[in-house]
Structure formats: C-alpha cells, structure tokens
Amino acid sequence: MKKVLLGLAVSAILTSGMATAADYKLTVPHVSNLDSYNHQSLLVFKNFVESRSNGAISVDIYPSGQLCGTAKECLAGIQAGMFDYFQTTIAELANYWQPIGAFDLPYMLPNDRIAECVYSNEEFLGDIRQHILDTAPNSRLMMVSNSGGWRNIATTKKQIKSPEDMKGLKIRTVPAKIQQELVKQLGASPTPISWPEVYTALSTGVVDGTKNGIVDIVMNRFQESLNYMVLDGHAYMGGAWVFNDKKFKSFPDDLKKVVIDGVARAKPILTFIP
C-alpha cells in the first residue's frame, strides 16, 4: 500500500509539473559574446528561475546580437513586448529620461565605495524606475550593477599623456550626449558604434580608440588592436537591467518572487529594486 501511495504521489507531482511547464517563456537577448559577464550572469538567472519555478518559467538567451544589434533596438523590443529582459547601461537609459545622464558626468564618482553608496539608494533609484516607466513605457528597471568597471581611454596608435594628445582622434562612444561631450571637450571626435562592431572598428582603423573598462577590453580581445591606455577612471558605468513590465506583472506573486530572486542571484548588486 505504501508503495502504491508513493507511486501515486510521484505521479501527481510529475503531472502537476508537466501541466505548469513553461507557462511563461522569457526571451532574453544581449549584444555581448558567450564569454562576457552579461552572458554568464544570464546563465545564473536562467538556471535559478527555471529550477525554482519548477519549470513554469523557461528562459531563452540569445547572445551576440542575434535578435537585436544595439541597445536601442533591444530596449525598443522590450517596450514592444518582443523581448522580456535586457541588460543595458545608465547611459543608454538617458536617451529616454535625460536627467539620469547625470551619472555619466566625468570624474563625479571618485571610488568604488562612493559609487556603491550612490547606486544602493533604493528610494532614490525607485523614483528613477518610475520616471523610466513614464518615458519608456513597459521598461521596468530591476537593478543596477557594475558594468565592466571604471571607464578608461584606450588608443590604438597614439599614447595619450595630456588632453592635447586627444586632438584629431576618433574615439568610440555609446550614443550618450554626456559621454560624447567629454570626448569633444578633449579635442577628439566621438564616434558612436554598436557594441558587436567595436572589435572590427578598432582593428580596421575606423576609430582610433575607445572608452571602456579593462574587463570589457580583455573579454572582447580589444587589446589585439589597442596599444595604450590611460587609467583615468572617468566614469563608473552602471549596468541597468530592464524587464518587460507587462510580463512581470503577469506573473502570480510566487513567480514574481522567483524572478526577483533570480535577478538578485544573477549578478553582484549595487542596488536592487523589487
């Protein structure tokens, strides 16, 4: 009798799991390669969410710009409901709500401790989340994390020792006004290039340098073209993790908690907004 009851219980559990399997499917694109910290973080998110939801949520990750080649395209996909989760930057969100671009002011954050203090103010960033929802509908800011470390200026052929050395150079930037203005004020020409195309742009001489963190440079093998770097640490770029708001609100409360916990587990957090 015990064996029969145990068999019935196991069967009921399996049947229940099958009935709820993949009730919710998350489409998660990113523009980095398979070795990037973004991809590794999303693998953690996928494993956590799928297991803790007992298969009710499935997560499909599309790396290397397979579904969208730029942050602008990916964020538009989030708003349209084509995609469900995407990691962008604070600088990119400034294209939707300009005041957040203040985080890009050069040399404003002097060290990691102060940067983490700024980004860990949940009430402050909760207000920012609402502004983002107002100006970029359906884009729910889930958390802000580090995004490749402190930004430095790296060049292919010319060593930079002073601002005067920047004159005439073409420097890759993201399409953010403050970052572009910094390059202009240093005498160089800002050249916005989407992330998947930066390696080729550096190797073919389309640009003379880039503004990136050391982690990003090494993970994407930019050092094959770059020969010089000024460790000026002019920006601490925050990684903004954005979720499709309608999809998030469609979850029952127990699965909302699974997603929230999955976001929290996926990456070292500077701030988390439930």
N, C-alpha and C positions, 0 to 999 in steps of 0.2 A: 504493500500500500504506500509506504514512504517513497519507494522508487517511482511509482505511478504519479504521486503528487508532485515529486520533484520534477519529473518529466513534463508535467502539465505546466508547472510554474516557469520552467525554462522556455517552453514553447510559447507561453503567453508573453514573456519578456521579449523573445525574438520577434514575435508577431507585432508587438507594440512598437519595437524599434523599426521594423520594416514599414509600418504604417506612417511613421513620422519622418522617415529618412528623406533628407534633402527637401523638406518643406520650404526651406529658404536657401536660395543659391546666391552667393556673393561673387560678383565679378570684380576682380582687383587687378588693375593694370599698374605698371610702373615703367619708367623710362631708363632704369639702370640695368646693369648686367647681372648675371647669376651670382657673381662673387660679391656684389655690393651688400652693405649693411642693410639697405632697404629690403632687398630680397630675403636675406636671412631673417630679418625681423618679421616679414610677412609669413615665412615658413613657420615661425613660432606661433604667430597669430592663427594660421590655418590649423596647425596640429591641436592647439588648445581649444579653439572654437568647435572644431568638428568632434573632438572626443568628449568635451564637456557638454555638448548639446545632444549627445547620444546619436549623432548623425542627422539631427534635424536641420542643421546648417551645414552646407558644403561651401568650400571656398576655392575658387579657381583663380590662380595667379597667372598673369600674362606679363612677362618681363620684356625688357629691351625694346620698348616702344611698339609692341606688336599691335596694340589696339589704338594707341594714341601716341603721337611722336613728341608732343610738347606738353608742358604743364597746363598751358591754356586750353589745349584740346581735351586733356584728361579732366580738368575741372568742369569744362562745358559738358562733358559726358556725365559727370556726377550730377550736375544740375538737371540734365535731361532724363536722368534715370537709366542711362545706358550702363553706367558703372556704379559700384557701391562703396568703394573705399580707395583712397589715393593719398600718397604722401607727397606734399608739395613744400613750399617754403613760405615763410612770413613775407618775403619779398614779393612772391607771386600773388599772395592774397591782397597785397596793397593795390593791385590793379582793380580790385573790386571795392575795397574800402581804404581810401588813401591814408588816413591817419595812422594805420598800423605800420606804414612805411617808416615811421619814426624809429622803429627798431633797427633800421638799416643805417642810421646816422653813423658815420665812421668814428671809431675810437670812443664811442659813447660808453661801452661796457669794458672796463679795464681788466677783468679777470673772470675765471670760471665761477668763483663763489658769488660775485655780484650778478653775473648773468643768470645763474640758477635761482638766485633770490628774486630777480625780476620775473622770470618765467614761472615761478612757483606760486605767484599770487593768484589764487583760484578766483577770487571775486573780480579782480581786475580783468583776467582773461575770460571770465564768464561773460562780462559785458562785451568783450571783443567778439565772442562767439555770436551773441545776439546781433551785433552790427553786421557780421559776415552773413548771417542768415537773412538779414533785411536787404542787403545789397547783392548777395549772390544766393538767391533762393535755393533751398534744398541742400546747401553745403554746410554740414554740421561739423564744427571744429571739435575733435575728440581729445586731442592732446597736442602739446608742443614739446619737442625733444631736440637734442643736438642734431645738427645735420652736417656731419663731416668735419666739425671742429672750426677753429678760427680761420678766417679767410686771409690769404696772403697773395701777394702779386708775384707770379712766376712768368718768366720770359724764355724765349727760345734761343735768341742770339745775342741779346744785349743785356749786360748786367746793370741793374738799377741801384744806384747809390744815393741819388737825390731826386726830387721831383723833376728837375730839369732833364734827367735821363729818360723820362717818360714821353717827352715830346715827339710826336710823329708816329708813335706806336699804335697798333690796333690791338686792343685788349678785349677779349671775350667777356661779356657780362650776361646776366639774366636780364629779361626785359623789365627792369625796375628802374624808375626815374632816379632815385637817390643813388643807386649804385652806378648808374650811367653818368650822373653828375659828378661823382667822385672822380671817375676816370677823366672826364672833361677838364675838371679843375686842375688835374695833374698834368694836363697838356696832351693827353693821349686821346685816341678815338674809340669810344665804346662801340663794341660790335656784338649785338645780341645773337647768340647761336644756340639752338636747342641742344639739350644735353647729349643725345645719341650722336650728334655730329661734331662734338668738340674734339675728339681724338683726331678725326680726319682734318679738321680745320687747323689744328696745330701742326700736324705732320706735313700738310701741303702748303703751309705758309699763308693761309687765308687770314690768320691772325698771328700776332707776334707774341702773344702771351694770354694769360687767363687769371681770373681771381677765384682761387679755390683753396680748400683746406688740404693738408698733406694726405689725409686719409683718402679723399676723393682722387687725388692725383695718382697715388700708388695703386689703388684698386682698379683704376681705369687705364693704367700704364701711360699716363700723360708724360711721365718722366723720360719716355723714349724720345720725346721732342723737346722737352723743357730742359734747360741747362742752368738756369739761375732762379733763385727765389729770395725775395725779401720777406723775412718773418716779421711783418709789421702788425699782424693780427688786427686788421682794421675793422673786421666785422665778425660777430658771433651769430651765424645764420641759424635761426630756429626752424626746425622741420615741423611743418603743420600737417597733421593727419586729419583728413576730411572724410566724413562719412555721408552717404546719401540719407538725408534727414527723413524722407518718407519711408525708406526701407527700415531705418532704425525704429521709427515709431510704429511700424507694422508688426514688430516682434512682440510676443507676450512678455510680461515682466520677467519671467525666469530666463528667457533667451536674451533679453536686453542686458541682464546682469552677466550672462556668459560673454556677450560681445564686449561689454565694458571691461570685464576682467581679462579678456583676450588682448584688448588694446593695451592694457596696463602691463601684461606679461611680455608683450612683443618687443618692447624697447625700453632702455633706461629712460625714465621720465623726468623731465624738469617740471612739468605741470600736467595735471590730468583733470579734465572737466567731465563729470559724469552727466 
